[in-house]
Amino acid sequence: MEFRQCEACRQPFRPRPRNPDQCFCSAAACQRERRRRWQAAKRQSDPDYRENQKRAQKAWAERHPDYWRTYRDQHPEYVARNRARQRERAPAPTGVAKMDAWMVEITVISAGCASP
Ligand SMILES: [Zn+2]
């Protein structure tokens, strides 16, 4: 069987006989990358999958309310990196910091008002 180049680590590998179309070597990191790419494509193309993932993650987060607080306490470099990235994203009109922000124009209409 011929050698192939892994799409993640670029190292040559021999595809498994039962999976002749194999594009990633069997290293754990490369299999994680394969899974990550598959999930990203699935989220893009399948609204049901995207919705289901969102629900599952929300349910998990509700069962583990302290997870992110603990993670941030134990990973100060993550907090610093995230703050820096949020600052970069903030001025962009499509930044993720305030995806639900609305631009509202308020017009005052005073008709039939008794007091001046
Ligand atoms: Zn690899």
Boltz pocket constraint, residues with backbone or C-beta under 6 A from the ligand:
constraints:
  - pocket:
      binder: B
      contacts: [[A, 6], [A, 7], [A, 8], [A, 9], [A, 10], [A, 11], [A, 24], [A, 25], [A, 26], [A, 27], [A, 30]]
      max_distance: 6.0
